[in-house]
């Protein structure tokens, strides 16, 4: 009986060793709040939201459905043109059942203010991004970027600036690259895993 018990214990320890790395590498679930927008348009904000979901999915995260996020955003009475604090973002994340909540704000699309002349200035998409741990309420990441882009018609009117998918994707990559390199997979991120 003794050798059989040893064999069972050995087998269990091997299974535990194999299963542990897989469990430790599971990435948290993520919900993306619909992008809020201020000096920008709804279509460009939607492009940012889609690009964020694609970016997190490419990194192996489970991204919760955008349609459910839109419904939850509305059911909480949130507005696209109003800024909210972290507590509201965490409340949104809890309502979605996510481990992490990504809170994007497209602050502006346009030519940055300078010396008053617009010559030589390219328009920018200014994106403010926060990622919060829903369980601990801790902010994991905050970054604001101004991503330059060009428009085909050369107009300087704000209403003519819109982000297409490639520009939204490159704006999101600029904003999230540091997150995936330094925060993704960290203990602070994984503390949420159930």
Secondary structure, DSSP 8 states (H G I E B T S, - for coil): -HHHHHHHHHHHHHHHHHHHHHHHH---EEEE---EEEES-HHHHHHHHHHHHHHHHHTT-EE--HHHHHHHHHHTT--TTS---HHHHHHHHHHHT-SEEEEEEEEEEEE---SS--TT--EEEEEEEEEEETTT--EEEEEEEEEEE--TT----GGG----HHHHHHHHHHHHHHHHHHTTT-HHHHTT--
